């Protein structure tokens, strides 16, 4: 089982929170809501994450990343472009990083990490978006296996509001 880590990516690349990765494993066994994709050396899976401390109007997202190459690969979560689909259309989303902890780093060859992020809408909202889409190409060196920008979309689950009766 992978460990969920705090926001600081520098800790991830230091090697203390990675585990061995078999190339293609995320592509074959992704349990997330959208199929994993390959961008350069990285297999990337994206899915919703539940965190009671994240406001319901901010989607919480889990990223599973495996390096299929023997050499290290650049990973830059801060470069991910994200948009949320709300009732009135698409709105840009940004990783919530109040302490400036999200930095590019290097994921060792054949290593795997999991990272959770809270995304905030550029325009404040009262509800979560129905869908969140990410363009993942800039988070590493290399191109997608499809040869064009990879837009990865996931549904955002409606938080449990408890029994209101």
ZAMARGU-4260 file (C-alpha; in steps of 0.2 Angstrom, whole numbers, plus 5000, padded with zeros to 4 digits):
<rodrens>
0) 5000/5000/5000 | 5006/5017/4996 | 5008/5031/5008 | 4998/5047/5007 | 5010/5062/5010
5) 5009/5080/5015 | 5010/5093/5001 | 5028/5095/5001 | 5035/5086/4985 | 5053/5089/4990
10) 5050/5075/5003 | 5044/5063/4989 | 5059/5065/4979 | 5071/5062/4993 | 5067/5044/4992
15) 5059/5041/5009 | 5041/5039/5002 | 5043/5030/4986 | 5041/5012/4982 | 5047/5000/4968
20) 5037/5002/4951 | 5034/4989/4938 | 5032/4998/4921 | 5014/4998/4915 | 5007/4993/4932
25) 4996/5009/4934 | 4990/5006/4916 | 4985/4989/4919 | 4978/4990/4937 | 4972/5008/4939
30) 4958/5008/4952 | 4955/5027/4949 | 4940/5034/4939 | 4949/5037/4923 | 4962/5026/4914
35) 4980/5030/4918 | 4991/5037/4904 | 5009/5038/4899 | 5018/5054/4897 | 5037/5052/4894
40) 5044/5040/4907 | 5029/5042/4919 | 5013/5032/4920 | 5000/5044/4928 | 4983/5040/4936
45) 4972/5053/4943 | 4956/5051/4954 | 4946/5059/4967 | 4952/5059/4985 | 4941/5061/5000
50) 4948/5073/5014 | 4936/5080/5027 | 4947/5095/5030 | 4945/5101/5012 | 4930/5112/5008
55) 4917/5104/4998 | 4919/5117/4984 | 4937/5113/4982 | 4940/5096/4973 | 4953/5085/4982
60) 4963/5074/4969 | 4974/5059/4970 | 4989/5057/4958 | 4997/5040/4957 | 5014/5041/4947
65) 5025/5027/4942 | 5042/5030/4933 | 5044/5016/4920 | 5061/5021/4915 | 5078/5016/4924
70) 5083/5034/4925 | 5076/5048/4935 | 5061/5058/4928 | 5056/5076/4932 | 5039/5077/4941
75) 5031/5095/4943 | 5014/5094/4950 | 5014/5113/4950 | 5014/5114/4931 | 4998/5104/4929
80) 4984/5114/4921 | 4967/5110/4928 | 4949/5116/4925 | 4933/5112/4934 | 4916/5111/4925
85) 4903/5120/4935 | 4885/5125/4932 | 4890/5140/4922 | 4904/5133/4913 | 4923/5129/4914
90) 4933/5138/4928 | 4952/5137/4930 | 4958/5127/4945 | 4975/5129/4955 | 4984/5118/4967
95) 4981/5125/4985 | 4999/5128/4990 | 4999/5142/5004 | 5016/5139/5010 | 5024/5137/4993
100) 5029/5119/4995 | 5025/5112/4978 | 5041/5111/4968 | 5048/5101/4953 | 5058/5086/4958
105) 5065/5070/4951 | 5057/5053/4954 | 5070/5039/4954 | 5069/5026/4940 | 5057/5012/4943
110) 5049/5022/4958 | 5031/5025/4962 | 5023/5039/4972 | 5005/5045/4977 | 5001/5063/4981
115) 4985/5071/4986 | 4981/5089/4982 | 4967/5101/4985 | 4962/5112/4970 | 4954/5129/4972
120) 4944/5138/4959 | 4950/5154/4951 | 4933/5161/4954 | 4926/5157/4971 | 4911/5144/4971
125) 4899/5137/4983 | 4898/5120/4976 | 4911/5107/4969 | 4913/5105/4950 | 4904/5090/4942
130) 4920/5086/4933 | 4939/5091/4934 | 4950/5090/4919 | 4969/5090/4919 | 4982/5093/4906
135) 4997/5082/4912 | 5010/5085/4898 | 5020/5099/4907 | 5022/5089/4923 | 5037/5080/4915
140) 5049/5079/4900 | 5043/5069/4886 | 5027/5068/4875 | 5012/5057/4878 | 5010/5040/4869
145) 4996/5048/4859 | 5007/5062/4853 | 4996/5076/4858 | 4991/5085/4874 | 4983/5073/4886
150) 4967/5080/4894 | 4962/5068/4909 | 4945/5071/4916 | 4937/5063/4932 | 4920/5065/4940
155) 4920/5074/4957 | 4910/5064/4969 | 4896/5073/4979 | 4901/5074/4997 | 4890/5064/5009
160) 4880/5077/5018 | 4874/5065/5031 | 4856/5062/5036 | 4846/5078/5034 | 4829/5071/5040
</rodrens>
